Amino acid sequence: MTNFPQELNTVAKAQIEGVIRAATLAADGAEKIAAVQLKAAKSSFDDSVKQMKALASVKEAAELQALGAKFMQPDMERANAYAKELYESVAASSSEFAKLFEDQVASVNKQAIVAVDAMLKNAPAGSEPMVAAFKQMMGMAHQAYDGFMQSVHTIGNTVEANIAAAAPAPTSRKK
């Protein structure tokens, strides 16, 4: 006979640990994103102060036009760097969540197989075809999940490659 309350307690503890880990990952990800945003805000503020001081010292229209062009390049580079850093933070968090999800699914599958095997040991005589069909169904569900996860990884890799290809190479213009 199987001790179901103990098995359920083990499953519940594992799920609680998974939820705590997910909450920790979410908090860490939010902290990383907030740090990226704060860094970008500080940089933007510092550059704005420099630009305002430069604008205040303009004496001729030609200087104003030159300043406009001079200000645009760093702004675009900073925007690209910000987008890349933000993407990297989100991608890292997503990767950690995906791993946690995969670990949780593997754990639940393992626990389900143990529970099903325990129940099937006590199955009445003559139920072997039903047991075989059930096991086959579990195998097919596992294969479908594996295929789904491979597709998710492929899509993620494709998106990363596309973003890397779309990001313009930084150019440095010195004046």
C-alpha positions in Angstrom: 0.0 0.0 0.0 1.2 3.5 -0.8 1.4 6.3 1.7 -0.4 8.9 -0.4 -0.4 11.7 2.3 3.4 11.5 2.5 3.6 11.6 -1.4 1.2 14.6 -1.5 3.2 16.4 1.1 6.4 15.8 -0.9 4.7 17.1 -4.0 3.3 20.2 -2.2 6.8 21.0 -0.7 8.4 20.8 -4.2 5.7 23.0 -5.7 6.1 25.6 -2.9 9.9 25.6 -3.5 9.2 26.1 -7.2 6.9 29.1 -6.5 9.5 30.6 -4.1 12.2 30.2 -6.8 10.0 31.8 -9.4 9.2 34.7 -7.1 12.9 35.1 -6.4 13.7 35.0 -10.2 11.0 37.6 -10.8 12.4 40.0 -8.1 15.9 39.6 -9.4 14.8 40.2 -13.0 12.9 43.3 -11.9 16.0 44.5 -10.0 18.2 44.1 -13.0 15.7 46.0 -15.3 15.4 48.8 -12.7 19.2 49.1 -12.6 19.4 49.3 -16.4 16.7 52.0 -16.4 18.3 53.9 -13.6 21.7 53.8 -15.3 20.0 55.0 -18.6 18.2 57.8 -16.7 21.4 59.0 -15.0 23.3 59.0 -18.3 20.5 60.8 -20.1 20.3 63.4 -17.4 24.1 64.0 -17.5 24.0 64.3 -21.3 21.1 66.7 -21.2 23.0 68.9 -18.7 26.0 68.9 -21.1 23.8 69.7 -24.0 22.0 72.5 -22.3 25.4 74.1 -21.3 26.6 73.7 -24.9 23.4 75.3 -26.2 23.7 78.2 -23.8 27.2 79.0 -25.1 26.0 79.1 -28.8 26.7 82.4 -30.5 26.1 81.7 -34.1 23.5 79.7 -36.1 26.2 77.5 -37.6 27.3 76.4 -34.1 23.7 75.5 -33.4 23.4 73.3 -36.5 26.7 71.6 -35.7 25.6 70.9 -32.1 22.4 69.3 -33.3 24.3 66.8 -35.4 26.8 66.3 -32.6 24.1 65.5 -30.1 22.2 63.0 -32.4 24.9 60.3 -32.7 25.5 59.8 -28.9 21.7 59.7 -28.4 21.3 57.0 -31.0 24.2 55.0 -29.6 22.8 55.3 -26.1 19.4 54.2 -27.2 20.9 51.2 -28.9 23.0 50.3 -25.9 20.0 50.7 -23.6 17.8 48.4 -25.8 20.5 45.8 -26.0 21.2 45.9 -22.2 17.5 45.7 -21.5 17.0 42.8 -23.9 19.9 40.9 -22.4 18.4 41.4 -18.9 15.0 40.1 -20.0 16.6 37.3 -22.0 18.6 36.1 -19.0 15.5 36.2 -16.8 13.5 34.4 -19.5 16.2 31.7 -19.7 16.2 31.2 -15.9 12.3 30.9 -15.9 12.5 28.4 -18.8 15.0 26.3 -16.9 12.8 26.5 -13.7 9.7 25.5 -15.8 11.6 22.6 -17.4 12.8 21.4 -13.9 9.3 21.7 -12.5 7.8 19.7 -15.4 10.5 17.0 -15.1 9.8 16.8 -11.3 6.0 16.6 -11.8 6.5 14.0 -14.5 8.7 11.9 -12.3 6.3 12.2 -9.4 3.3 11.3 -11.7 5.1 8.2 -13.0 5.8 7.0 -9.5 2.2 7.6 -8.4 0.8 6.0 -11.6 3.1 3.0 -11.2 2.0 2.6 -7.5 -1.6 2.8 -8.6 -1.1 0.4 -11.5 0.5 -2.2 -9.2 -2.8 -2.5 -7.5 -4.8 -2.6 -10.8 -7.3 -5.5 -11.0 -6.5 -8.5 -13.1 -7.3 -8.2 -16.8 -6.6 -4.4 -16.9 -3.2 -4.9 -18.6 -4.4 -3.5 -22.0 -5.8 -0.4 -20.2 -2.5 0.0 -18.3 -0.5 -0.3 -21.5 -2.7 2.3 -23.2 -2.3 4.6 -20.3 1.5 4.3 -20.4 1.5 4.8 -24.1 -0.6 8.0 -23.7 1.9 9.3 -21.0 4.8 8.6 -23.4 3.1 10.5 -26.2 2.3 13.4 -24.0 6.0 13.5 -22.9 7.1 13.5 -26.6 4.7 16.3 -27.4 6.1 18.3 -24.5 9.7 17.7 -25.7 8.8 18.8 -29.2 7.1 21.9 -27.9 10.2 22.8 -25.8 12.5 22.3 -28.7 10.3 24.6 -30.8 10.4 27.2 -28.0 14.2 27.0 -27.9 14.5 27.3 -31.7 12.2 30.3 -31.7 14.2 31.9 -28.9 17.5 31.3 -30.7 16.1 32.7 -33.9 14.8 35.8 -32.2 18.2 36.3 -30.5 20.0 35.9 -33.8 17.6 38.4 -35.5 18.1 41.0 -32.8 21.8 40.6 -32.9 21.8 41.0 -36.7 19.5 44.0 -36.6 21.6 45.9 -34.0 23.7 48.4 -35.9 27.4 48.3 -35.2 28.4 51.2 -33.1 30.2 53.9 -34.9 32.4 56.5 -33.4 32.6 59.9 -34.8 35.2 62.2 -33.3 35.1 65.9 -33.9 
